[in-house]
Amino acid sequence: MREPEQPSDPEMIPCIVCFKEIPVSEVLSEEAVDYVLHFCGLECYAKWKSQNDAG
Ligand SMILES: [Zn+2]
């Protein structure tokens, strides 16, 4: 019996808040003016948002 082979490693992207690497398919992105930010999940997104709220 053989385990099904894993597909080749997905592309990993570091979360800009906690620096955890997440597969590109699961990343949350926020498009900024000149670049795209990546988050591992809503928690980090909310954290970043609260730190970057212009106000
Ligand atoms: Zn994160």
mmCIF file of the protein (N, C-alpha, C, O) and its ligand, coordinates in Angstrom:
data_MODEL
# 
_entry.id   MODEL 
# 
loop_
_entity.id 
_entity.type 
_entity.pdbx_number_of_molecules 
1 polymer     1 
2 non-polymer 1 
# 
_entity_poly.entity_id                      1 
_entity_poly.type                           'polypeptide(L)' 
_entity_poly.nstd_linkage                   no 
_entity_poly.nstd_monomer                   no 
_entity_poly.pdbx_seq_one_letter_code       MREPEQPSDPEMIPCIVCFKEIPVSEVLSEEAVDYVLHFCGLECYAKWKSQNDAG 
_entity_poly.pdbx_seq_one_letter_code_can   MREPEQPSDPEMIPCIVCFKEIPVSEVLSEEAVDYVLHFCGLECYAKWKSQNDAG 
_entity_poly.pdbx_strand_id                 A 
# 
loop_
_entity_poly_seq.entity_id 
_entity_poly_seq.num 
_entity_poly_seq.mon_id 
_entity_poly_seq.hetero 
1 1  MET n 
1 2  ARG n 
1 3  GLU n 
1 4  PRO n 
1 5  GLU n 
1 6  GLN n 
1 7  PRO n 
1 8  SER n 
1 9  ASP n 
1 10 PRO n 
1 11 GLU n 
1 12 MET n 
1 13 ILE n 
1 14 PRO n 
1 15 CYS n 
1 16 ILE n 
1 17 VAL n 
1 18 CYS n 
1 19 PHE n 
1 20 LYS n 
1 21 GLU n 
1 22 ILE n 
1 23 PRO n 
1 24 VAL n 
1 25 SER n 
1 26 GLU n 
1 27 VAL n 
1 28 LEU n 
1 29 SER n 
1 30 GLU n 
1 31 GLU n 
1 32 ALA n 
1 33 VAL n 
1 34 ASP n 
1 35 TYR n 
1 36 VAL n 
1 37 LEU n 
1 38 HIS n 
1 39 PHE n 
1 40 CYS n 
1 41 GLY n 
1 42 LEU n 
1 43 GLU n 
1 44 CYS n 
1 45 TYR n 
1 46 ALA n 
1 47 LYS n 
1 48 TRP n 
1 49 LYS n 
1 50 SER n 
1 51 GLN n 
1 52 ASN n 
1 53 ASP n 
1 54 ALA n 
1 55 GLY n 
# 
loop_
_struct_asym.id 
_struct_asym.entity_id 
A 1 
B 2 
# 
loop_
_chem_comp.id 
_chem_comp.type 
_chem_comp.mon_nstd_flag 
ALA 'L-peptide linking' y 
ARG 'L-peptide linking' y 
ASN 'L-peptide linking' y 
ASP 'L-peptide linking' y 
CYS 'L-peptide linking' y 
GLN 'L-peptide linking' y 
GLU 'L-peptide linking' y 
GLY 'peptide linking'   y 
HIS 'L-peptide linking' y 
ILE 'L-peptide linking' y 
LEU 'L-peptide linking' y 
LYS 'L-peptide linking' y 
MET 'L-peptide linking' y 
PHE 'L-peptide linking' y 
PRO 'L-peptide linking' y 
SER 'L-peptide linking' y 
TRP 'L-peptide linking' y 
TYR 'L-peptide linking' y 
VAL 'L-peptide linking' y 
ZN  non-polymer         . 
# 
_pdbx_entity_nonpoly.entity_id   2 
_pdbx_entity_nonpoly.name        ? 
_pdbx_entity_nonpoly.comp_id     ZN 
# 
_pdbx_nonpoly_scheme.asym_id         B 
_pdbx_nonpoly_scheme.entity_id       2 
_pdbx_nonpoly_scheme.mon_id          ZN 
_pdbx_nonpoly_scheme.ndb_seq_num     1 
_pdbx_nonpoly_scheme.pdb_seq_num     101 
_pdbx_nonpoly_scheme.auth_seq_num    101 
_pdbx_nonpoly_scheme.pdb_mon_id      ZN 
_pdbx_nonpoly_scheme.auth_mon_id     ZN 
_pdbx_nonpoly_scheme.pdb_strand_id   A 
_pdbx_nonpoly_scheme.pdb_ins_code    . 
# 
loop_
_atom_site.group_PDB 
_atom_site.id 
_atom_site.type_symbol 
_atom_site.label_atom_id 
_atom_site.label_alt_id 
_atom_site.label_comp_id 
_atom_site.label_asym_id 
_atom_site.label_entity_id 
_atom_site.label_seq_id 
_atom_site.pdbx_PDB_ins_code 
_atom_site.Cartn_x 
_atom_site.Cartn_y 
_atom_site.Cartn_z 
_atom_site.occupancy 
_atom_site.B_iso_or_equiv 
_atom_site.pdbx_formal_charge 
_atom_site.auth_seq_id 
_atom_site.auth_comp_id 
_atom_site.auth_asym_id 
_atom_site.auth_atom_id 
_atom_site.pdbx_PDB_model_num 
ATOM   1   N  N  . MET A 1 1  ? 0.838  -1.211 0.000  1.00 0.00 ? 1   MET A N  1 
ATOM   2   C  CA . MET A 1 1  ? 0.000  0.000  0.000  1.00 0.00 ? 1   MET A CA 1 
ATOM   3   C  C  . MET A 1 1  ? 0.859  1.242  0.000  1.00 0.00 ? 1   MET A C  1 
ATOM   4   O  O  . MET A 1 1  ? 1.827  1.357  0.752  1.00 0.00 ? 1   MET A O  1 
ATOM   5   N  N  . ARG A 1 2  ? 0.493  2.147  -0.839 1.00 0.00 ? 2   ARG A N  1 
ATOM   6   C  CA . ARG A 1 2  ? 1.283  3.381  -0.912 1.00 0.00 ? 2   ARG A CA 1 
ATOM   7   C  C  . ARG A 1 2  ? 0.420  4.572  -0.550 1.00 0.00 ? 2   ARG A C  1 
ATOM   8   O  O  . ARG A 1 2  ? -0.752 4.660  -0.917 1.00 0.00 ? 2   ARG A O  1 
ATOM   9   N  N  . GLU A 1 3  ? 1.020  5.459  0.159  1.00 0.00 ? 3   GLU A N  1 
ATOM   10  C  CA . GLU A 1 3  ? 0.337  6.727  0.418  1.00 0.00 ? 3   GLU A CA 1 
ATOM   11  C  C  . GLU A 1 3  ? 0.265  7.487  -0.900 1.00 0.00 ? 3   GLU A C  1 
ATOM   12  O  O  . GLU A 1 3  ? 1.202  7.453  -1.697 1.00 0.00 ? 3   GLU A O  1 
ATOM   13  N  N  . PRO A 1 4  ? -0.827 8.157  -1.119 1.00 0.00 ? 4   PRO A N  1 
ATOM   14  C  CA . PRO A 1 4  ? -0.833 9.022  -2.306 1.00 0.00 ? 4   PRO A CA 1 
ATOM   15  C  C  . PRO A 1 4  ? 0.234  10.096 -2.154 1.00 0.00 ? 4   PRO A C  1 
ATOM   16  O  O  . PRO A 1 4  ? 0.424  10.652 -1.072 1.00 0.00 ? 4   PRO A O  1 
ATOM   17  N  N  . GLU A 1 5  ? 0.903  10.370 -3.214 1.00 0.00 ? 5   GLU A N  1 
ATOM   18  C  CA . GLU A 1 5  ? 1.964  11.372 -3.115 1.00 0.00 ? 5   GLU A CA 1 
ATOM   19  C  C  . GLU A 1 5  ? 1.376  12.766 -2.978 1.00 0.00 ? 5   GLU A C  1 
ATOM   20  O  O  . GLU A 1 5  ? 0.377  13.119 -3.604 1.00 0.00 ? 5   GLU A O  1 
ATOM   21  N  N  . GLN A 1 6  ? 2.026  13.523 -2.151 1.00 0.00 ? 6   GLN A N  1 
ATOM   22  C  CA . GLN A 1 6  ? 1.609  14.913 -2.010 1.00 0.00 ? 6   GLN A CA 1 
ATOM   23  C  C  . GLN A 1 6  ? 1.961  15.653 -3.295 1.00 0.00 ? 6   GLN A C  1 
ATOM   24  O  O  . GLN A 1 6  ? 2.996  15.387 -3.905 1.00 0.00 ? 6   GLN A O  1 
ATOM   25  N  N  . PRO A 1 7  ? 1.127  16.549 -3.692 1.00 0.00 ? 7   PRO A N  1 
ATOM   26  C  CA . PRO A 1 7  ? 1.544  17.398 -4.808 1.00 0.00 ? 7   PRO A CA 1 
ATOM   27  C  C  . PRO A 1 7  ? 2.787  18.183 -4.402 1.00 0.00 ? 7   PRO A C  1 
ATOM   28  O  O  . PRO A 1 7  ? 3.023  18.407 -3.214 1.00 0.00 ? 7   PRO A O  1 
ATOM   29  N  N  . SER A 1 8  ? 3.548  18.582 -5.346 1.00 0.00 ? 8   SER A N  1 
ATOM   30  C  CA . SER A 1 8  ? 4.774  19.292 -5.004 1.00 0.00 ? 8   SER A CA 1 
ATOM   31  C  C  . SER A 1 8  ? 4.458  20.496 -4.124 1.00 0.00 ? 8   SER A C  1 
ATOM   32  O  O  . SER A 1 8  ? 3.381  21.086 -4.203 1.00 0.00 ? 8   SER A O  1 
ATOM   33  N  N  . ASP A 1 9  ? 5.410  20.832 -3.304 1.00 0.00 ? 9   ASP A N  1 
ATOM   34  C  CA . ASP A 1 9  ? 5.197  21.887 -2.309 1.00 0.00 ? 9   ASP A CA 1 
ATOM   35  C  C  . ASP A 1 9  ? 4.514  23.102 -2.914 1.00 0.00 ? 9   ASP A C  1 
ATOM   36  O  O  . ASP A 1 9  ? 4.953  23.638 -3.931 1.00 0.00 ? 9   ASP A O  1 
ATOM   37  N  N  . PRO A 1 10 ? 3.446  23.524 -2.278 1.00 0.00 ? 10  PRO A N  1 
ATOM   38  C  CA . PRO A 1 10 ? 2.814  24.746 -2.766 1.00 0.00 ? 10  PRO A CA 1 
ATOM   39  C  C  . PRO A 1 10 ? 3.713  25.937 -2.464 1.00 0.00 ? 10  PRO A C  1 
ATOM   40  O  O  . PRO A 1 10 ? 4.583  25.874 -1.595 1.00 0.00 ? 10  PRO A O  1 
ATOM   41  N  N  . GLU A 1 11 ? 3.496  26.979 -3.169 1.00 0.00 ? 11  GLU A N  1 
ATOM   42  C  CA . GLU A 1 11 ? 4.274  28.180 -2.913 1.00 0.00 ? 11  GLU A CA 1 
ATOM   43  C  C  . GLU A 1 11 ? 3.889  28.742 -1.560 1.00 0.00 ? 11  GLU A C  1 
ATOM   44  O  O  . GLU A 1 11 ? 2.705  28.883 -1.255 1.00 0.00 ? 11  GLU A O  1 
ATOM   45  N  N  . MET A 1 12 ? 4.875  29.061 -0.754 1.00 0.00 ? 12  MET A N  1 
ATOM   46  C  CA . MET A 1 12 ? 4.604  29.575 0.583  1.00 0.00 ? 12  MET A CA 1 
ATOM   47  C  C  . MET A 1 12 ? 4.911  31.065 0.639  1.00 0.00 ? 12  MET A C  1 
ATOM   48  O  O  . MET A 1 12 ? 5.862  31.555 0.029  1.00 0.00 ? 12  MET A O  1 
ATOM   49  N  N  . ILE A 1 13 ? 4.075  31.763 1.391  1.00 0.00 ? 13  ILE A N  1 
ATOM   50  C  CA . ILE A 1 13 ? 4.243  33.210 1.522  1.00 0.00 ? 13  ILE A CA 1 
ATOM   51  C  C  . ILE A 1 13 ? 4.195  33.535 3.011  1.00 0.00 ? 13  ILE A C  1 
ATOM   52  O  O  . ILE A 1 13 ? 3.319  33.042 3.721  1.00 0.00 ? 13  ILE A O  1 
ATOM   53  N  N  . PRO A 1 14 ? 5.120  34.355 3.490  1.00 0.00 ? 14  PRO A N  1 
ATOM   54  C  CA . PRO A 1 14 ? 5.091  34.704 4.904  1.00 0.00 ? 14  PRO A CA 1 
ATOM   55  C  C  . PRO A 1 14 ? 4.010  35.739 5.210  1.00 0.00 ? 14  PRO A C  1 
ATOM   56  O  O  . PRO A 1 14 ? 3.827  36.711 4.477  1.00 0.00 ? 14  PRO A O  1 
ATOM   57  N  N  . CYS A 1 15 ? 3.305  35.504 6.302  1.00 0.00 ? 15  CYS A N  1 
ATOM   58  C  CA . CYS A 1 15 ? 2.347  36.489 6.803  1.00 0.00 ? 15  CYS A CA 1 
ATOM   59  C  C  . CYS A 1 15 ? 3.119  37.711 7.264  1.00 0.00 ? 15  CYS A C  1 
ATOM   60  O  O  . CYS A 1 15 ? 4.136  37.580 7.944  1.00 0.00 ? 15  CYS A O  1 
ATOM   61  N  N  . ILE A 1 16 ? 2.658  38.880 6.908  1.00 0.00 ? 16  ILE A N  1 
ATOM   62  C  CA . ILE A 1 16 ? 3.429  40.073 7.277  1.00 0.00 ? 16  ILE A CA 1 
ATOM   63  C  C  . ILE A 1 16 ? 3.283  40.437 8.745  1.00 0.00 ? 16  ILE A C  1 
ATOM   64  O  O  . ILE A 1 16 ? 4.034  41.271 9.250  1.00 0.00 ? 16  ILE A O  1 
ATOM   65  N  N  . VAL A 1 17 ? 2.340  39.831 9.431  1.00 0.00 ? 17  VAL A N  1 
ATOM   66  C  CA . VAL A 1 17 ? 2.133  40.138 10.846 1.00 0.00 ? 17  VAL A CA 1 
ATOM   67  C  C  . VAL A 1 17 ? 2.892  39.162 11.738 1.00 0.00 ? 17  VAL A C  1 
ATOM   68  O  O  . VAL A 1 17 ? 3.675  39.588 12.587 1.00 0.00 ? 17  VAL A O  1 
ATOM   69  N  N  . CYS A 1 18 ? 2.677  37.876 11.562 1.00 0.00 ? 18  CYS A N  1 
ATOM   70  C  CA . CYS A 1 18 ? 3.300  36.890 12.451 1.00 0.00 ? 18  CYS A CA 1 
ATOM   71  C  C  . CYS A 1 18 ? 4.422  36.123 11.766 1.00 0.00 ? 18  CYS A C  1 
ATOM   72  O  O  . CYS A 1 18 ? 5.093  35.312 12.404 1.00 0.00 ? 18  CYS A O  1 
ATOM   73  N  N  . PHE A 1 19 ? 4.636  36.370 10.463 1.00 0.00 ? 19  PHE A N  1 
ATOM   74  C  CA . PHE A 1 19 ? 5.733  35.775 9.692  1.00 0.00 ? 19  PHE A CA 1 
ATOM   75  C  C  . PHE A 1 19 ? 5.612  34.278 9.506  1.00 0.00 ? 19  PHE A C  1 
ATOM   76  O  O  . PHE A 1 19 ? 6.556  33.626 9.060  1.00 0.00 ? 19  PHE A O  1 
ATOM   77  N  N  . LYS A 1 20 ? 4.455  33.727 9.845  1.00 0.00 ? 20  LYS A N  1 
ATOM   78  C  CA . LYS A 1 20 ? 4.233  32.328 9.576  1.00 0.00 ? 20  LYS A CA 1 
ATOM   79  C  C  . LYS A 1 20 ? 4.063  32.148 8.072  1.00 0.00 ? 20  LYS A C  1 
ATOM   80  O  O  . LYS A 1 20 ? 3.450  32.981 7.405  1.00 0.00 ? 20  LYS A O  1 
ATOM   81  N  N  . GLU A 1 21 ? 4.607  31.060 7.546  1.00 0.00 ? 21  GLU A N  1 
ATOM   82  C  CA . GLU A 1 21 ? 4.460  30.831 6.117  1.00 0.00 ? 21  GLU A CA 1 
ATOM   83  C  C  . GLU A 1 21 ? 3.162  30.096 5.826  1.00 0.00 ? 21  GLU A C  1 
ATOM   84  O  O  . GLU A 1 21 ? 2.845  29.089 6.460  1.00 0.00 ? 21  GLU A O  1 
ATOM   85  N  N  . ILE A 1 22 ? 2.434  30.603 4.880  1.00 0.00 ? 22  ILE A N  1 
ATOM   86  C  CA . ILE A 1 22 ? 1.170  29.977 4.511  1.00 0.00 ? 22  ILE A CA 1 
ATOM   87  C  C  . ILE A 1 22 ? 1.153  29.686 3.024  1.00 0.00 ? 22  ILE A C  1 
ATOM   88  O  O  . ILE A 1 22 ? 1.739  30.421 2.230  1.00 0.00 ? 22  ILE A O  1 
ATOM   89  N  N  . PRO A 1 23 ? 0.478  28.611 2.652  1.00 0.00 ? 23  PRO A N  1 
ATOM   90  C  CA . PRO A 1 23 ? 0.384  28.313 1.225  1.00 0.00 ? 23  PRO A CA 1 
ATOM   91  C  C  . PRO A 1 23 ? -0.351 29.426 0.496  1.00 0.00 ? 23  PRO A C  1 
ATOM   92  O  O  . PRO A 1 23 ? -1.311 29.997 1.013  1.00 0.00 ? 23  PRO A O  1 
ATOM   93  N  N  . VAL A 1 24 ? 0.100  29.715 -0.676 1.00 0.00 ? 24  VAL A N  1 
ATOM   94  C  CA . VAL A 1 24 ? -0.452 30.834 -1.433 1.00 0.00 ? 24  VAL A CA 1 
ATOM   95  C  C  . VAL A 1 24 ? -1.957 30.674 -1.653 1.00 0.00 ? 24  VAL A C  1 
ATOM   96  O  O  . VAL A 1 24 ? -2.678 31.660 -1.804 1.00 0.00 ? 24  VAL A O  1 
ATOM   97  N  N  . SER A 1 25 ? -2.420 29.429 -1.669 1.00 0.00 ? 25  SER A N  1 
ATOM   98  C  CA . SER A 1 25 ? -3.851 29.198 -1.898 1.00 0.00 ? 25  SER A CA 1 
ATOM   99  C  C  . SER A 1 25 ? -4.697 29.566 -0.696 1.00 0.00 ? 25  SER A C  1 
ATOM   100 O  O  . SER A 1 25 ? -5.912 29.726 -0.814 1.00 0.00 ? 25  SER A O  1 
ATOM   101 N  N  . GLU A 1 26 ? -4.052 29.704 0.485  1.00 0.00 ? 26  GLU A N  1 
ATOM   102 C  CA . GLU A 1 26 ? -4.822 29.997 1.694  1.00 0.00 ? 26  GLU A CA 1 
ATOM   103 C  C  . GLU A 1 26 ? -4.589 31.398 2.205  1.00 0.00 ? 26  GLU A C  1 
ATOM   104 O  O  . GLU A 1 26 ? -5.136 31.802 3.230  1.00 0.00 ? 26  GLU A O  1 
ATOM   105 N  N  . VAL A 1 27 ? -3.778 32.126 1.484  1.00 0.00 ? 27  VAL A N  1 
ATOM   106 C  CA . VAL A 1 27 ? -3.390 33.446 1.959  1.00 0.00 ? 27  VAL A CA 1 
ATOM   107 C  C  . VAL A 1 27 ? -4.540 34.433 1.791  1.00 0.00 ? 27  VAL A C  1 
ATOM   108 O  O  . VAL A 1 27 ? -5.328 34.353 0.849  1.00 0.00 ? 27  VAL A O  1 
ATOM   109 N  N  . LEU A 1 28 ? -4.605 35.347 2.718  1.00 0.00 ? 28  LEU A N  1 
ATOM   110 C  CA . LEU A 1 28 ? -5.542 36.463 2.584  1.00 0.00 ? 28  LEU A CA 1 
ATOM   111 C  C  . LEU A 1 28 ? -4.730 37.635 2.079  1.00 0.00 ? 28  LEU A C  1 
ATOM   112 O  O  . LEU A 1 28 ? -3.689 37.945 2.659  1.00 0.00 ? 28  LEU A O  1 
ATOM   113 N  N  . SER A 1 29 ? -5.149 38.278 1.056  1.00 0.00 ? 29  SER A N  1 
ATOM   114 C  CA . SER A 1 29 ? -4.365 39.413 0.586  1.00 0.00 ? 29  SER A CA 1 
ATOM   115 C  C  . SER A 1 29 ? -5.145 40.706 0.623  1.00 0.00 ? 29  SER A C  1 
ATOM   116 O  O  . SER A 1 29 ? -6.367 40.748 0.479  1.00 0.00 ? 29  SER A O  1 
ATOM   117 N  N  . GLU A 1 30 ? -4.387 41.740 0.820  1.00 0.00 ? 30  GLU A N  1 
ATOM   118 C  CA . GLU A 1 30 ? -4.955 43.076 0.832  1.00 0.00 ? 30  GLU A CA 1 
ATOM   119 C  C  . GLU A 1 30 ? -4.144 43.877 -0.167 1.00 0.00 ? 30  GLU A C  1 
ATOM   120 O  O  . GLU A 1 30 ? -2.926 43.993 -0.028 1.00 0.00 ? 30  GLU A O  1 
ATOM   121 N  N  . GLU A 1 31 ? -4.786 44.416 -1.145 1.00 0.00 ? 31  GLU A N  1 
ATOM   122 C  CA . GLU A 1 31 ? -4.053 45.187 -2.130 1.00 0.00 ? 31  GLU A CA 1 
ATOM   123 C  C  . GLU A 1 31 ? -3.870 46.613 -1.650 1.00 0.00 ? 31  GLU A C  1 
ATOM   124 O  O  . GLU A 1 31 ? -4.827 47.355 -1.431 1.00 0.00 ? 31  GLU A O  1 
ATOM   125 N  N  . ALA A 1 32 ? -2.613 46.964 -1.496 1.00 0.00 ? 32  ALA A N  1 
ATOM   126 C  CA . ALA A 1 32 ? -2.308 48.329 -1.127 1.00 0.00 ? 32  ALA A CA 1 
ATOM   127 C  C  . ALA A 1 32 ? -2.006 49.089 -2.411 1.00 0.00 ? 32  ALA A C  1 
ATOM   128 O  O  . ALA A 1 32 ? -2.233 48.584 -3.510 1.00 0.00 ? 32  ALA A O  1 
ATOM   129 N  N  . VAL A 1 33 ? -1.501 50.288 -2.264 1.00 0.00 ? 33  VAL A N  1 
ATOM   130 C  CA . VAL A 1 33 ? -1.302 51.122 -3.441 1.00 0.00 ? 33  VAL A CA 1 
ATOM   131 C  C  . VAL A 1 33 ? -0.357 50.489 -4.455 1.00 0.00 ? 33  VAL A C  1 
ATOM   132 O  O  . VAL A 1 33 ? -0.699 50.348 -5.629 1.00 0.00 ? 33  VAL A O  1 
ATOM   133 N  N  . ASP A 1 34 ? 0.831  50.109 -3.997 1.00 0.00 ? 34  ASP A N  1 
ATOM   134 C  CA . ASP A 1 34 ? 1.836  49.610 -4.931 1.00 0.00 ? 34  ASP A CA 1 
ATOM   135 C  C  . ASP A 1 34 ? 2.195  48.152 -4.706 1.00 0.00 ? 34  ASP A C  1 
ATOM   136 O  O  . ASP A 1 34 ? 3.067  47.614 -5.389 1.00 0.00 ? 34  ASP A O  1 
ATOM   137 N  N  . TYR A 1 35 ? 1.536  47.513 -3.763 1.00 0.00 ? 35  TYR A N  1 
ATOM   138 C  CA . TYR A 1 35 ? 1.955  46.160 -3.415 1.00 0.00 ? 35  TYR A CA 1 
ATOM   139 C  C  . TYR A 1 35 ? 0.787  45.413 -2.802 1.00 0.00 ? 35  TYR A C  1 
ATOM   140 O  O  . TYR A 1 35 ? -0.271 45.985 -2.542 1.00 0.00 ? 35  TYR A O  1 
ATOM   141 N  N  . VAL A 1 36 ? 0.996  44.141 -2.579 1.00 0.00 ? 36  VAL A N  1 
ATOM   142 C  CA . VAL A 1 36 ? -0.043 43.317 -1.972 1.00 0.00 ? 36  VAL A CA 1 
ATOM   143 C  C  . VAL A 1 36 ? 0.478  42.765 -0.655 1.00 0.00 ? 36  VAL A C  1 
ATOM   144 O  O  . VAL A 1 36 ? 1.595  42.253 -0.582 1.00 0.00 ? 36  VAL A O  1 
ATOM   145 N  N  . LEU A 1 37 ? -0.330 42.873 0.371  1.00 0.00 ? 37  LEU A N  1 
ATOM   146 C  CA . LEU A 1 37 ? 0.043  42.351 1.678  1.00 0.00 ? 37  LEU A CA 1 
ATOM   147 C  C  . LEU A 1 37 ? -0.585 40.982 1.867  1.00 0.00 ? 37  LEU A C  1 
ATOM   148 O  O  . LEU A 1 37 ? -1.673 40.702 1.363  1.00 0.00 ? 37  LEU A O  1 
ATOM   149 N  N  . HIS A 1 38 ? 0.125  40.130 2.606  1.00 0.00 ? 38  HIS A N  1 
ATOM   150 C  CA . HIS A 1 38 ? -0.382 38.775 2.800  1.00 0.00 ? 38  HIS A CA 1 
ATOM   151 C  C  . HIS A 1 38 ? -0.563 38.473 4.283  1.00 0.00 ? 38  HIS A C  1 
ATOM   152 O  O  . HIS A 1 38 ? 0.272  38.819 5.119  1.00 0.00 ? 38  HIS A O  1 
ATOM   153 N  N  . PHE A 1 39 ? -1.657 37.829 4.574  1.00 0.00 ? 39  PHE A N  1 
ATOM   154 C  CA . PHE A 1 39 ? -1.980 37.469 5.955  1.00 0.00 ? 39  PHE A CA 1 
ATOM   155 C  C  . PHE A 1 39 ? -2.334 36.004 6.036  1.00 0.00 ? 39  PHE A C  1 
ATOM   156 O  O  . PHE A 1 39 ? -2.879 35.432 5.092  1.00 0.00 ? 39  PHE A O  1 
ATOM   157 N  N  . CYS A 1 40 ? -2.015 35.381 7.196  1.00 0.00 ? 40  CYS A N  1 
ATOM   158 C  CA . CYS A 1 40 ? -2.331 33.967 7.361  1.00 0.00 ? 40  CYS A CA 1 
ATOM   159 C  C  . CYS A 1 40 ? -3.801 33.778 7.691  1.00 0.00 ? 40  CYS A C  1 
ATOM   160 O  O  . CYS A 1 40 ? -4.340 32.687 7.503  1.00 0.00 ? 40  CYS A O  1 
ATOM   161 N  N  . GLY A 1 41 ? -4.454 34.814 8.175  1.00 0.00 ? 41  GLY A N  1 
ATOM   162 C  CA . GLY A 1 41 ? -5.865 34.671 8.515  1.00 0.00 ? 41  GLY A CA 1 
ATOM   163 C  C  . GLY A 1 41 ? -6.446 35.997 8.959  1.00 0.00 ? 41  GLY A C  1 
ATOM   164 O  O  . GLY A 1 41 ? -5.761 37.019 9.013  1.00 0.00 ? 41  GLY A O  1 
ATOM   165 N  N  . LEU A 1 42 ? -7.717 35.951 9.272  1.00 0.00 ? 42  LEU A N  1 
ATOM   166 C  CA . LEU A 1 42 ? -8.414 37.192 9.638  1.00 0.00 ? 42  LEU A CA 1 
ATOM   167 C  C  . LEU A 1 42 ? -7.858 37.818 10.902 1.00 0.00 ? 42  LEU A C  1 
ATOM   168 O  O  . LEU A 1 42 ? -7.903 39.037 11.073 1.00 0.00 ? 42  LEU A O  1 
ATOM   169 N  N  . GLU A 1 43 ? -7.332 36.977 11.790 1.00 0.00 ? 43  GLU A N  1 
ATOM   170 C  CA . GLU A 1 43 ? -6.806 37.505 13.043 1.00 0.00 ? 43  GLU A CA 1 
ATOM   171 C  C  . GLU A 1 43 ? -5.640 38.461 12.781 1.00 0.00 ? 43  GLU A C  1 
ATOM   172 O  O  . GLU A 1 43 ? -5.583 39.565 13.324 1.00 0.00 ? 43  GLU A O  1 
ATOM   173 N  N  . CYS A 1 44 ? -4.725 38.010 11.944 1.00 0.00 ? 44  CYS A N  1 
ATOM   174 C  CA . CYS A 1 44 ? -3.583 38.855 11.621 1.00 0.00 ? 44  CYS A CA 1 
ATOM   175 C  C  . CYS A 1 44 ? -4.017 40.049 10.772 1.00 0.00 ? 44  CYS A C  1 
ATOM   176 O  O  . CYS A 1 44 ? -3.485 41.151 10.909 1.00 0.00 ? 44  CYS A O  1 
ATOM   177 N  N  . TYR A 1 45 ? -4.962 39.818 9.922  1.00 0.00 ? 45  TYR A N  1 
ATOM   178 C  CA . TYR A 1 45 ? -5.469 40.919 9.110  1.00 0.00 ? 45  TYR A CA 1 
ATOM   179 C  C  . TYR A 1 45 ? -6.047 42.013 10.004 1.00 0.00 ? 45  TYR A C  1 
ATOM   180 O  O  . TYR A 1 45 ? -5.783 43.198 9.801  1.00 0.00 ? 45  TYR A O  1 
ATOM   181 N  N  . ALA A 1 46 ? -6.831 41.605 10.987 1.00 0.00 ? 46  ALA A N  1 
ATOM   182 C  CA . ALA A 1 46 ? -7.442 42.569 11.899 1.00 0.00 ? 46  ALA A CA 1 
ATOM   183 C  C  . ALA A 1 46 ? -6.382 43.302 12.713 1.00 0.00 ? 46  ALA A C  1 
ATOM   184 O  O  . ALA A 1 46 ? -6.500 44.497 12.985 1.00 0.00 ? 46  ALA A O  1 
ATOM   185 N  N  . LYS A 1 47 ? -5.348 42.561 13.095 1.00 0.00 ? 47  LYS A N  1 
ATOM   186 C  CA . LYS A 1 47 ? -4.267 43.152 13.868 1.00 0.00 ? 47  LYS A CA 1 
ATOM   187 C  C  . LYS A 1 47 ? -3.566 44.227 13.039 1.00 0.00 ? 47  LYS A C  1 
ATOM   188 O  O  . LYS A 1 47 ? -3.335 45.347 13.496 1.00 0.00 ? 47  LYS A O  1 
ATOM   189 N  N  . TRP A 1 48 ? -3.238 43.848 11.815 1.00 0.00 ? 48  TRP A N  1 
ATOM   190 C  CA . TRP A 1 48 ? -2.571 44.795 10.923 1.00 0.00 ? 48  TRP A CA 1 
ATOM   191 C  C  . TRP A 1 48 ? -3.453 46.019 10.680 1.00 0.00 ? 48  TRP A C  1 
ATOM   192 O  O  . TRP A 1 48 ? -2.989 47.159 10.697 1.00 0.00 ? 48  TRP A O  1 
ATOM   193 N  N  . LYS A 1 49 ? -4.735 45.746 10.453 1.00 0.00 ? 49  LYS A N  1 
ATOM   194 C  CA . LYS A 1 49 ? -5.678 46.812 10.150 1.00 0.00 ? 49  LYS A CA 1 
ATOM   195 C  C  . LYS A 1 49 ? -5.745 47.821 11.297 1.00 0.00 ? 49  LYS A C  1 
ATOM   196 O  O  . LYS A 1 49 ? -5.750 49.033 11.082 1.00 0.00 ? 49  LYS A O  1 
ATOM   197 N  N  . SER A 1 50 ? -5.796 47.287 12.522 1.00 0.00 ? 50  SER A N  1 
ATOM   198 C  CA . SER A 1 50 ? -5.907 48.191 13.672 1.00 0.00 ? 50  SER A CA 1 
ATOM   199 C  C  . SER A 1 50 ? -4.629 48.996 13.871 1.00 0.00 ? 50  SER A C  1 
ATOM   200 O  O  . SER A 1 50 ? -4.666 50.114 14.385 1.00 0.00 ? 50  SER A O  1 
ATOM   201 N  N  . GLN A 1 51 ? -3.487 48.418 13.459 1.00 0.00 ? 51  GLN A N  1 
ATOM   202 C  CA . GLN A 1 51 ? -2.224 49.151 13.596 1.00 0.00 ? 51  GLN A CA 1 
ATOM   203 C  C  . GLN A 1 51 ? -2.031 50.163 12.483 1.00 0.00 ? 51  GLN A C  1 
ATOM   204 O  O  . GLN A 1 51 ? -1.252 51.107 12.612 1.00 0.00 ? 51  GLN A O  1 
ATOM   205 N  N  . ASN A 1 52 ? -2.734 49.959 11.410 1.00 0.00 ? 52  ASN A N  1 
ATOM   206 C  CA . ASN A 1 52 ? -2.524 50.820 10.245 1.00 0.00 ? 52  ASN A CA 1 
ATOM   207 C  C  . ASN A 1 52 ? -3.699 51.712 9.902  1.00 0.00 ? 52  ASN A C  1 
ATOM   208 O  O  . ASN A 1 52 ? -3.738 52.352 8.851  1.00 0.00 ? 52  ASN A O  1 
ATOM   209 N  N  . ASP A 1 53 ? -4.634 51.738 10.796 1.00 0.00 ? 53  ASP A N  1 
ATOM   210 C  CA . ASP A 1 53 ? -5.775 52.596 10.566 1.00 0.00 ? 53  ASP A CA 1 
ATOM   211 C  C  . ASP A 1 53 ? -5.323 54.042 10.592 1.00 0.00 ? 53  ASP A C  1 
ATOM   212 O  O  . ASP A 1 53 ? -4.848 54.533 11.616 1.00 0.00 ? 53  ASP A O  1 
ATOM   213 N  N  . ALA A 1 54 ? -5.466 54.699 9.506  1.00 0.00 ? 54  ALA A N  1 
ATOM   214 C  CA . ALA A 1 54 ? -5.138 56.115 9.493  1.00 0.00 ? 54  ALA A CA 1 
ATOM   215 C  C  . ALA A 1 54 ? -6.229 56.835 10.247 1.00 0.00 ? 54  ALA A C  1 
ATOM   216 O  O  . ALA A 1 54 ? -7.407 56.739 9.903  1.00 0.00 ? 54  ALA A O  1 
ATOM   217 N  N  . GLY A 1 55 ? -5.844 57.536 11.245 1.00 0.00 ? 55  GLY A N  1 
ATOM   218 C  CA . GLY A 1 55 ? -6.915 58.175 11.943 1.00 0.00 ? 55  GLY A CA 1 
ATOM   219 C  C  . GLY A 1 55 ? -6.372 58.794 13.176 1.00 0.00 ? 55  GLY A C  1 
ATOM   220 O  O  . GLY A 1 55 ? -7.119 59.405 13.941 1.00 0.00 ? 55  GLY A O  1 
HETATM 221 ZN ZN . ZN  B 2 .  ? -0.249 35.775 10.634 1.00 0.00 2 101 ZN  A ZN 1 
# 
